[in-house]
Amino acid sequence: MKYRLKHCRWMIVLIVIIIPQISSGADLGSAAVHPGVGVAGNYGTWSVTYEVGEEGLKQGGAIRVQLPDAWHAGDRNSANPLQATRPSADHYVSASTSRNDVVVETLVEGESHQPLIKSDRRGLDHRDERYVYVVRVVVKEGSLREGDQVEVIYGDTSGGSRGMLASDIITDPEPILIAVDAGGNEEFTLLPDPPTIRARSGPPAQLFIVAPSIVARNQTANLKIALVDDNENPIDAFQGDLRFDVVQGAADLENSQQLDLNQGWTAVPFTPEKTGILRIEAAALNGLFPAKVNPIKVVESPPAQQIYWGELHSHSKYSWDGVGSNNFEYARHVSMLDFYAMTDHSIPPRDGYTRGLYKQVWEEYTALTDQYHDPGEFVTIHAYEASFGDPYGHHNVFFRGTPGALLAPANVTLPELWGALTEGEALTIPHHTGKMPRPVLWDPHNPEFRRNIEIYSAHGLSEAYNPEHPLAFERSKFTSPSSSTESPSYAQDAWKQGLRLSTVAASDDHRAQPGKPGWGITAVTASGLTRAEIFDALYQRRTYGTTGSRILLDFTVNDAFMGTHITTDQQPRLYIEAHGTRNIEWIEVLRYSNAAGDFQVLFRIQPDSPDVIWNQVDKTYREDSIYYVRLKEQGEMRNRIIMAWSSPIWVSKEEN
């Protein structure tokens, strides 16, 4: 049969899955859930009640119940361990019937007591995936008649459990699948009209405000505003005061405004009145939710090049290890990104059904990307992830315009993928190269398609091997504990081997929440906000990456922008202009040359200020060199230090 899943309030996604059923004209019964809603990321208890149909439920008969996947998505990209054996532990599920003389047994299929569940389980819809959990209730003694009830309690607290966590992310009503085996023959039939359950946002917890990075004086622009709960979900509704304070520069901005949100976001106009750096702070509900706007560079006239911010690596329900369908609206209105690429896994169809990208869903997938594309306001890029093993590593594939070849690593090598792509129309960007697979090697290489590297994501830092670094893979709480590989798989290794790759950063989010704070973001310098212009900026290496803060960073050598290659017969003139989201603790200029044999810190600046303009001549320059800049702000975001990494500038010595 064709089963239609309706996901989220922002879009409807159709997935076709094949589910075997018994031909039967009998009334199978009905089911209900109470309550039909939960608060995202909060503990609760939910009862799924099945009313027995006309065939009854004989001894040995059973029902099987499957909640939507998002309701089992847990910490560190793992599934919460739903279980039926420990009444005092979290996520305990039990069952009972309306007849005292009937004994039932409750099982969680594939139950595991591991704290981080990464294994797959088979669902009622024949999917083998991480977030699939099926509860089976078997009649062990007696039998049930038409009208009797079986109650399945998710998050039963009677034995001391805290209950079950609701979905971390908000969802629209999604079906609870229920299958019935009335005769005990292991022949299950799905109920035709299943109940639905949804997750709503919690109370407001944090205010996000974003402005364009560069604005012309006297040009009106918007402050984009989002109000979110503890799990960064946009709140359902809000009314309250919002106050602004211009703390640096000058702007025409109404100081006090009333927010009346029927969703989690809005926009407020402002007009810069003086060139220089403009800084704005805000708070809602009399200071309860303070926020700082990113630094705004005010220039005299509209700039020919603008800095745009985007997310180049994010997963959704289309991936076997992802959940959620609100990713496009989240990217645009909550993370307030300028551009976004949904990068779910390409896989060949497997035995049974597993989510991923292959021919049957590619048209649907790309249609969603086109649906949310709004040139000049919000650019969506056609993309996917090709997760190769060693020695190639995981690469995201991006297209300049219309989508090109969809290929799965199970069927092709990385060089074969490059051979199927069109030069100038596609890019492949490697990620978490310092973590997995082991090792990632930089040969073979194709400079037409591999022109950037994801230096940072929520997984950790792939700049250079350093397991003691605060952003090392060992210290990340994004997924399972992991370790940095000692092989030459990092950005510095690629640069030393001659690869000209610019830096980007991304989240690798798996909850349809791209661009979340602290998980990585990419800045590009482009002439406009279209697919072609954003792609061309990536292709021309006009990029840099940060851990998530919109730090303004300009680094040049002899006036050449980061990401470029120059030839000179003079000592290089280095220039840095940086404007942080808070005080900058230090800035380092690193240089590589063959004589040195490795990257070395050439200059270290400790400004203890949010604004830095610095220039210096490299008087020790003797041979071809690679320069790049890294920056650290004071404090932390989401328990992580705040950093930015420029793209390198390659300098060749001109022979006289």
N, C-alpha and C positions, 0 to 999 in steps of 0.2 A: 504494500500500500504506500501511498505518499502521505507523509506526516508533516504537517506544517507547524513550524516553531515560530512564534512571534517573540522577538527579543527587543527589549528596551523601548523607552518612550520616544527615542529619536530616530530609529529606523527599524524597518521590518526586514528580516533576513530569511530567505527560504532555503532550507536544506532538505534534500531528498535522501531519506534513509529507508532501507528495506527491512521490514519487521514481519516475521512470519506470524500468521494467525490461523486459528482453527475455523473452518467454516461451521458456523453454528447459529441457529436462529434463536437460541435461548437467551433470556435476559441474564446478563452477567452480573448485574448489580450496579451499584453506584458508589461514589466516593466523595468525600469533602475534606477540607483542611481547615483547621482553626488554630491560631488566627491565620488569615491569608496574607499577612504582611509581617516583615521583621525590620528592625533597625540595623542598617549595615554595620558589620563589625561588632555587634553587641550580642551578648548571650541571651538566649530565650528558649522557650519550649513550644513545640508545634505538634499537634495531633492530626494524623491522617486517619480518617475513619472510613472503613469499607463496609458498606451494607450488602449483605449476601444476596445474590440473585436467585432465580427460581430453581436452579440445579443444586443449590446448597453448596456446602463445602465439606466433603466426606473426610473420614480419617485418612491421613496421608496427603490430603489436598493442601494447597498453599496459595498465598498471594506473594507477589514480589513488588516492591515499591522503590522508585528511583526519583530523588529530588533533582532539580536542575543543577548542572555542574557547578555554577558559581557558588552554590551553597556549601560546597566542600572545598573551595579554594582557601588554602591556609597560608601560614608563614613561609617565607623563603621559597616561593614558587612550588610549594608542596601541597598535598591534600591534607586537610584535617583528618585525623584518624578516627573515623566513625567506628563505633564498637558496641558490642552487645554483651560483654563479659565482665566489665568492671563498673558497677553501679555508681561508684564514688568519683569516677574520672570524667573528664570532659567528653562531650559528644556521645553520651550513652543513649542507646535506643532500646526500647522495650515494647512489648505488645501484650494485649489482653483481649478477651472476648466478652460479649454480653451474657454468655451462658456460664454459670459457675461449674458445670459438670464437664466442660471442655478444657483440655490442656493444650497449650500451643508452645512451640519452641521458636525463639527469635534468633536469627543468624544474620550477620553482616558478611556478605559474600566477599572473600578475599580480605578478611579482617587482618590487620597488622597493628602491632603496638609500637612500631617505630615512630619516633617523634616527627620525622620528616618523611612523608610518603611520596615516593617518586615512581612507584610501580603502577602498571596499568591493570584495569579490571574490565571484564566484559559487562556491557550494559544491556538493558532490555531492547535498546535500539541497535544492538550488535556492534556498538563502538567499543574498542579496546583503548581506554584512555585513563589518564591520571586522576581526573576529578569525577569519575563515574563510581558511584556506590549504590549497590542494590541490597535492600533489606528483604530477607525472606522470612515469612511467618508460616510455619507448618503446623497443621492440626495433628497432634500426636495421640490424643485420646478423645473419643467422642466424635461428634459431627455438628456442623452448623446448618441451620435451616434458613429458608428465605426470610429476609427481614432481620436476622441476627447481625451483629456487628463485630468487626475486628478493629481495634484501635491500636495504631502504631504511634508511639510517642518518641519524637526526636528531641533530645535534650531532657530526658527524664531526670528530675532533680530529687526524687524521693529517696535515693540512696546516698545523697550528699554531693552529687555532681553539680557543677555550676551551670549546666545546661549545654546547649549547642550554639556555636557562633553562627550568626546569620551571614549571608554573603558579605564579603568586604566591600563590594561595589554595588551601587544601586542598579536595579533591574526593573523592567516592566513585568507584568504577570507572565510567568512561564509555566508550562504544564508539568505536573507531577505524574510520571508514568506509573501505571499500576497494571499488573498482569495477573490473571486468575487461572489456577489449575483446579477446577472443581472436583475432578475425580481422582486426583493423586497419580496421574499418569505422566507427569513431567511434560504436559502439553499446555503451555501458557498462552492465554489470549489477552491482548491489551483491552482495557476498558475504552470504549469509543469516545467518552466525554470526560476526560480527566479534569480534576480541579487544578487551579493555578495558584502560584505563590509569587510574591514580589518582595524586593528589599527597597526600603526608602532611606533617605539620608538621615543622619543624626542631627543634633542641634549644631548651630554655627560654632566653629572653633578657630578659624583662621581667615584672614582677609588677604587676597592677592590683588595687586594693582600693577599694571604694566603700561608703559608708554613707548612710543617709537624711540629708537636710539638716537636718531638725528632728526631735528625739526628746524625749519627756517623761522627766523624771527618774524613775528606778526602772522604766522601761518597757524591756523586753528587745527589742532589734532585732538585725539581722544585718549583719555585714560581708560583703559579697559579694566573692569573690576569683576572679581569673582569671590564669592563667599562660600567656604567649604566646611565640612565636618572634620572630625578627627582622622578620617581615612581619606581625606582630600576628595570626597564626593561633593558635588554642588548641592547646596541646600535646596529644599523644595520651595520655601517662601521665606521672606524676611521683610520686616518693616522697622526702620530705625534711622537715627541721625548718622551722617557721615561728615566728618570735619577734615579739611585739608589745611596744610601749613607749608608754605614755600620757604624752605630753610636755606636755599642757595640759589642765586639768580633772581629773576623776576618773571611773573606770569599773571595773566588775567585768568583767575580761577575763583569761582564762587567758594568762599571758605566753608560754608555750612550748607549741606544739602540733605534732603530726605530720600532715603532709599526705600523703594517699594517694589520688592522683587517677587515675581511669581515663578521665577527660576533662579538659578544661582549666579547670574551674571548680568551686567549692564555696562554702560559707558558714560563718561562725563567729559565734556569738551574743556579744553584749556588753550590758551594762546601765549606762547613765550614772548617776552617783551625786551629781552636783552641777550646778546650773544654770550657764549660761554657755556658753563655747565649749569644745568638746572636740576635742582633736587627738591623733591616734594615728599612730604610725609603725610600720613592719614591715619584716622582711627574711627571706628564705628562704636556706637553705644557708649559714648562718653569715655573713650579710651580703652574699652574692653578688648578690642581687636586692632592693635596697632599694625601699621604696614609702612614700608618704605618703597617708594617708586624707584625703578632702576634709573641710573644716571642718564640724563638727556643732554646731548650736545646740541646747542642752539647755534646755528650758523646764519650768515647774513641773507643768503638766498637759497632756494631749494637745491639740495645737493644732486650732483649727477649720479652719485653712487650712494646707496643706502645700506645700512646693516640690517639684515633680516635674520630672525631666529627660528630654528626649526628642530624637529625630531626626525631622525633618519633610521630609527630602529625600534619598532614597537609591535607587539603581538596582540591578537584578539582571539575570539572564539573560533576563528578559522584554523588555529594551530592546535595540535594535539595536547600541547602543554600550556594553553592559554584559555582565558575565559573573558566574557564581556563583549558588548556590541556597541558601546557608546563612544568609541574611540575618536571618531571624526569630530563630533560635537565637543568632546572633552578637549581635544587638541586645540580647537579654535576658540572655545569660550572659557575654559577653565585654566588650561595652561597658557592660553592666549598666544599661540604660536603663529608665525607668519606662513610657515610651510610644514608639511607633514607627509611622511611615507609610512604606510602600513606594510609591514614586512613579515608576513606569516610564512611558515615553512612550505617549501615545495616538496612533495612526496609522491611516489607512485601509489596507486590504489593497492591496498593490502587485503589479505583474507579478512572478511568481516568489513567493518567500516571504521576508519580512523580519520579524524579531521586533519586537513592539510590541503595544499593547493595542487590540483591536477586538472586535467582537461575539463572534467564535468562541472567544476565550480569556478574555473578561471574567468569565464564571461561574467558571471554574477559578481565575482570579487572585483574585477576591474570596473564594472558598472557602478559599484559603490564609490570607488575612488573618483570617478567622473561626476557622480551625483553631488559630491560635496566640494568640488573644485569651483573656486570663485576668484578668478584672476583679479589682481589688484587688491584683494582683501585676504584671501586664504588659498594657498596653492597646495593641491594634493598631487603627489608624485606616484606614478605606477611603479611598484616595487615588490620584491619578495625575498625571502632568505633561502639560500642554498647552503646547507650545512654539510660541507665536505669533511671527511676525516683527514688524518695526516697524509701527506705533508702539506695539503692545500689550506686547510682551515675553513672556518665559517665565513661566508661572504654574503652581503646583501647586494641584490641586483637592482639597479635603478635605470629608468628609461627617460629620455629627454622629452618625449611627447606621448604618443600612443604606445601601448604595451607591446613588447617584443616576445621573444621565445621564452616559454616557461619550461624549464628543464629541472629534473630532480637529480641530486647527487648520486642516487642509487643507479642511475642510468648513464651518467656522463662524468668525465673528469673535468677539473677546472679549465684546462686548455681547450677541451672540447666545448665547454660552455662559452668561452671566449670566441671560439670559431663560429658559434651559432649567432653571436651578437653582431651588430653593425657599428663600426667605428664612428665615434662622434654622437652616437644615439643611445649609448648604454655605458654604465659604470658598474664596477664590482668593488665593494669596500669591505675589507676584512675586519673582524672584530674579535674581542677578548683573545688576542693572539698569544698573550703571555700565560693563558690559563689552559685552553683546550682547543682542539685536540693536541696531543703531544707527539712530536714537535710540529709547529708550523714553520715551514721553510719558505724562503723568498725566491727560490728557483724551482720551477719556471716562473717567469714574470712577463706580463704584457703591459707596457707603459701606456697603451691607448685605453685600456679598460680599468687598470688598477692605478689610480692617481691620488687616492686618499686612504687614510687609515683611521679607524676608530680608536683613539688613544685612551679613551676612558668611557666606562659605562657603569651601571650599578654593580656589575660583577667586580669591577676593580680597574686598576691602572695598567696599561700596556705600554708605558713609556720606556722602561728599562727594568731589567731584573733587579728587584729589591724587595724581598719578602718582609722587610721591616718597615716599609713605607706605610704611613697611615692609611693610604688608599689601596694597599696591596690586596690581592685576592684573598689572602688569609684573613683579612680583617672585615671583609664584606659580609653583611647579614642579608644580602639579597637572595641567596640561594644556599645550597648545601655548603658546608665548610670545604674550602678548596685550597690548593697551594699553587704558587707560581712555578712555572717550568723554568729550568735552568738553560734551556736551549736558546739559540739566537733567534727568538721569535718576536722580539719587541720592535717598537718604532725606531729606536736608536739603531738596532741591528740592521733594519731595512735601509735606513739612511746611510749607514756605513758601507753597506753592500752596493750602494749606487742607486737605489730606488728613490725617485722623487715623488714623495707622498706628502700631501698636506694633512693637517690634523682636523678631525671632527670628533664630537662626543655625542653620546646618545644614552638612552635609559636601558634598552632591552627589556622594557616593561612587558609583563605577561597578563595584565589585568585590564587592558583597554583603557589605560590612563596615561597616555603618552605625555612626556614633558614634565613629569612630576618633579618638584623641587629636589635638588641634590642628586639627581640620577643621571645628569648629563644632557647637554644641549649644544647645538652647533650654530655658530654665527657665520654667515656668508656676506660678502660685499657684492652687491649686484645692482644693475642699472634699473631694475624694476621687479615687480612681484608677479612674474609669470613662470610657467613651468620651464620654458626655454631659458629664461634669464637665471633662475635658480640653478638649473642643471649646468649651464655654462660657467657659473661661478664655481661650482664643484669641480668641473672639468679643468678650469684654469687655476685651481688650487687657491682661490681667494677665500680661505676659510680659517677659522680657529675654533677650539673647543673649550668648554668650561664644565665644571661639575654641576652646573645648573643655574648659576647666577649670571645675570646679563651684564657682565663686566665689559666695558669698552676697552679694547686693546688695539693699538696701532703700532706696528713694528716695521721699520724699513732699514735697508742698507743702501747707502748712496741713493736715497729716495725711491728705491725699488721696493714694492710692496711684498709682504710675506707670501710665500708660495712660488716666487719667481727665481729665475736663474740669471745671473749677471756676470759680465766679464769686466775686470778693472785692472789698471796698472798702478792704482793708488791704494793707500791704506783705507780700508772701508770705514765709512762714517755711519755709526749706529744711532738710531733714533727710536725712542719709545715714548708713546703717550698712552697713559692708562688712567681710567676712571672707574673706581671700584664701587661696589654696592655697600661697602663699609671701608674702614681703614685698611690699606694695603700693608701687610707685614713685611714682605720682601718681594723683589723681582730679581730673577737671575737670567743672565745672558750666557748661553752655552755655545761652545764652538767645537767642531771636529775638524781635524786635519790628519792626513796620513802619518805625518811625523809624530803627532801626539798619540795616535793609535786608539783614541777613545774620545768621547765627549768630556769636556772639562768646563767648569764654571769660570767664565772669563771675567764677568763683572757681577757683583751682588749689591743691590740697592735696598736699603731699609728705610722707607719713607715715613712710616707711621702716619699716613695721610691717605684720604681716598683718591686724591688727584696727583698724578705724577707726570711731569715732562722731563725727559732725560736725553742727553746725547753725548756721544763719546767717539773718539777715533780709536780703532784697534791698531795700536802702534806695533804690536807683535805679529801682525799678519805677514806671512812669508810665502804661503802656498795655497792651493785650492782649499776652501773651507766651507763648512756648513754652520750656519748660525740659527738659533731659535731662542725663544723667550718662554720662561714659565713664571707664574705669578701666584702668590698665596695671600689671601685676605686673612684678617684676624677673625677669630671665632669659628663657629661651625654651623652647618645647615644639615638637619636630619642626622645629627651625630657624625657628620663627616666634615673634614676640613674643606675649605673653599679654594679652588685652584682654577687656573686657565693656562692653556698651552697654545702658543702661536704656531703657525706653520713655519717650516724652515725657509731660509733664503740661501740658495746655493751660489757661492761666489767663486768664480774661476779667475786665476791670475793670468793677466794678459802678458804674453811674452814680448819683450821689446826687440 
